[in-house]
Amino acid sequence: MKTVRFGIIGMGNMGRFHADYLLAGKVKRAELVAVSDAVPANLERYQQLKTFERSEDLIRSGAVDAVIIATPHYLHTSIGIDALNRGLHVLVEKPISVHKADCERLIAAHQSHSQVFGAMFQLRTDPRYRKLHQLIYGEELGEIVRVNWIITDWYRTEAYYGSGGWRATWKGEGGGVLLNQCPHNLDLLIWLCGRPARVRGFCQLGRYHGIEVEDNVTAYLEYPNGATGVFITSTGEAPGSNRLEICGEMGKVVLENNKLTFTRNEISMIQFSRTSKAGFAKPEVWNIDIPFENIGAQHADIAQNFVDAVLDGAPLLCPAAEGVHSVELANAILYSSLVGKTVELPLDGLAYEQRLKKLVADSKFEKKVVATAGEDFTKSFNR
Ligand SMILES: NC(=O)c1ccc[n+]([C@@H]2O[C@H](COP(=O)([O-])OP(=O)(O)OC[C@H]3O[C@@H](n4cnc5c(N)ncnc54)[C@H](O)[C@@H]3O)[C@@H](O)[C@H]2O)c1
């Protein structure tokens, strides 16, 4: 039987997690053969595999067919381009790059259709979001008129921010909650509701933590059809909320507290408004609890889909090229906040890159790294 020989680059929290499920045989026809980390101590537990301190050496080793890139985000671009140029299949962690111009450079390196280039947006496998997708694209909800997502349960402590030198700095990470925790939510928002046409962002930098990047955000979004959106996120609020509400002409769907409820208008609210003779009347509604399957092993499911794409040509659930959209939206929200203006999409990626470079150059922030007590990293996944 054919298999895909994997190498993982970046053996921190996420790289170790990918290694665990691959070594446990959770992905069929996949074999973990090599790992790479710039810190030799992070390789010690993988002595049964080929180990490399330099990603270039793993990529050129001839030992792997595919790499998973789980380094700090800036490196996704350079390591991704190197792996793609060497003909490897690539599964890159989110965000695919820090800013739009880098995303475009990375995507441009994917020249061959025989190479599979996927991104780790594992929440696209989540049955609740898949049901929502089905509802919207099956035209049950009608034209979308409004979306609100309050996703403020990404709570993180000072210890979290102190746990890695690259985290929450312009130079090391290139952003805060929008770039670290929210790529999944922004990806889903676009996957479900499409790309907004313009954005006005309000980002508070280091409101709750001793960091220089955004940890509290409110953004107003406007879509090409006139639909409006509000996206609110924070890593400082507890207990926080996770409430996604999408209103279409045929009703309102809400995902909150692991319940998906659809309050369905019997007829279109627009048609009702135009034809009703009564001033205070409303369409009749049906209250529907939408059932969904149990949540699966999301990361391993994305890796399985990637392997199936390599070996059988299966369509990718998350093509990496789609990863530019969530980065662009994150950049646009931050850019709008920095310049104090509404920003039109598509975003001028080079202008944003210049602005980010200036933030890096002007930074006086000194990061104090403090080791955290060994804890369960999987608690960080927001389900
Ligand atoms: N999909 C998800 O659910 C999810 C969850 C957490 C993190 N992530 C993503 O995974 C990536 C890594 O995050 P993390 O929390 O594991 O960070 P981390 O700091 O724990 O790990 C990063 C690792 O990369 C290594 N590294 C740095 N430079 C390297 C280089 N040039 N070559 C090889 N290794 C190098 C570091 O030594 C470190 O071990 C980030 O992009 C993050 O957004 C994804």
The ligand as an SDF file (V2000), in Angstrom:
LIG
                    3D

 44 48  0  0  0  0  0  0  0  0999 V2000
   -4.5170   24.6050   14.0790 N   0  0  0  0  0  0  0  0  0  0  0  0
   -4.4650   24.7830   15.3840 C   0  0  0  0  0  0  0  0  0  0  0  0
   -5.3600   24.3630   16.1320 O   0  0  0  0  0  0  0  0  0  0  0  0
   -3.2770   25.4790   16.0010 C   0  0  0  0  0  0  0  0  0  0  0  0
   -3.1650   25.5440   17.4030 C   0  0  0  0  0  0  0  0  0  0  0  0
   -2.0150   26.1390   17.9410 C   0  0  0  0  0  0  0  0  0  0  0  0
   -1.0350   26.6740   17.1050 C   0  0  0  0  0  0  0  0  0  0  0  0
   -1.2140   26.6320   15.7550 N   0  0  0  0  0  0  0  0  0  0  0  0
   -0.2050   27.2390   14.8520 C   0  0  0  0  0  0  0  0  0  0  0  0
    0.9920   26.4570   14.9180 O   0  0  0  0  0  0  0  0  0  0  0  0
    2.1400   27.3070   14.7970 C   0  0  0  0  0  0  0  0  0  0  0  0
    3.0790   27.0390   15.9720 C   0  0  0  0  0  0  0  0  0  0  0  0
    2.4200   27.3730   17.1780 O   0  0  0  0  0  0  0  0  0  0  0  0
    2.8740   26.7120   18.5660 P   0  0  0  0  0  0  0  0  0  0  0  0
    1.8670   27.1120   19.5730 O   0  0  0  0  0  0  0  0  0  0  0  0
    3.1680   25.2800   18.3510 O   0  0  0  0  0  0  0  0  0  0  0  0
    4.2420   27.5000   18.8300 O   0  0  0  0  0  0  0  0  0  0  0  0
    5.4870   26.9940   19.6960 P   0  0  0  0  0  0  0  0  0  0  0  0
    6.2810   28.2040   20.0200 O   0  0  0  0  0  0  0  0  0  0  0  0
    5.0310   26.1050   20.7870 O   0  0  0  0  0  0  0  0  0  0  0  0
    6.2920   26.0830   18.6440 O   0  0  0  0  0  0  0  0  0  0  0  0
    6.9990   26.6020   17.5460 C   0  0  0  0  0  0  0  0  0  0  0  0
    8.2340   25.7070   17.3410 C   0  0  0  0  0  0  0  0  0  0  0  0
    8.8790   26.1060   16.1280 O   0  0  0  0  0  0  0  0  0  0  0  0
   10.2710   25.9760   16.3590 C   0  0  0  0  0  0  0  0  0  0  0  0
   11.0050   26.7450   15.3530 N   0  0  0  0  0  0  0  0  0  0  0  0
   11.2410   28.0770   15.3280 C   0  0  0  0  0  0  0  0  0  0  0  0
   11.9570   28.3830   14.2290 N   0  0  0  0  0  0  0  0  0  0  0  0
   12.1620   27.2290   13.5470 C   0  0  0  0  0  0  0  0  0  0  0  0
   12.8410   26.8990   12.3290 C   0  0  0  0  0  0  0  0  0  0  0  0
   13.4400   27.8290   11.5820 N   0  0  0  0  0  0  0  0  0  0  0  0
   12.8680   25.6060   11.9580 N   0  0  0  0  0  0  0  0  0  0  0  0
   12.2740   24.6520   12.7050 C   0  0  0  0  0  0  0  0  0  0  0  0
   11.6310   24.9140   13.8600 N   0  0  0  0  0  0  0  0  0  0  0  0
   11.5770   26.1830   14.2730 C   0  0  0  0  0  0  0  0  0  0  0  0
   10.4610   26.4740   17.7750 C   0  0  0  0  0  0  0  0  0  0  0  0
   11.6950   26.0790   18.3360 O   0  0  0  0  0  0  0  0  0  0  0  0
    9.2720   25.8500   18.4620 C   0  0  0  0  0  0  0  0  0  0  0  0
    9.5830   24.5740   18.9970 O   0  0  0  0  0  0  0  0  0  0  0  0
    1.6150   28.7440   14.7570 C   0  0  0  0  0  0  0  0  0  0  0  0
    1.6010   29.2220   13.4320 O   0  0  0  0  0  0  0  0  0  0  0  0
    0.2020   28.6370   15.2870 C   0  0  0  0  0  0  0  0  0  0  0  0
   -0.6960   29.6000   14.7440 O   0  0  0  0  0  0  0  0  0  0  0  0
   -2.2960   26.0250   15.2020 C   0  0  0  0  0  0  0  0  0  0  0  0
  1  2  1  0
  2  3  2  0
  2  4  1  0
  4  5  1  0
  4 44  2  0
  5  6  2  0
  6  7  1  0
  7  8  2  0
  8  9  1  0
  8 44  1  0
  9 10  1  0
  9 42  1  0
 10 11  1  0
 11 12  1  0
 11 40  1  0
 12 13  1  0
 13 14  1  0
 14 15  2  0
 14 16  1  0
 14 17  1  0
 17 18  1  0
 18 19  2  0
 18 20  1  0
 18 21  1  0
 21 22  1  0
 22 23  1  0
 23 24  1  0
 23 38  1  0
 24 25  1  0
 25 26  1  0
 25 36  1  0
 26 27  1  0
 26 35  1  0
 27 28  2  0
 28 29  1  0
 29 30  1  0
 29 35  2  0
 30 31  1  0
 30 32  2  0
 32 33  1  0
 33 34  2  0
 34 35  1  0
 36 37  1  0
 36 38  1  0
 38 39  1  0
 40 41  1  0
 40 42  1  0
 42 43  1  0
M  CHG  2   8   1  16  -1
M  END
$$$$
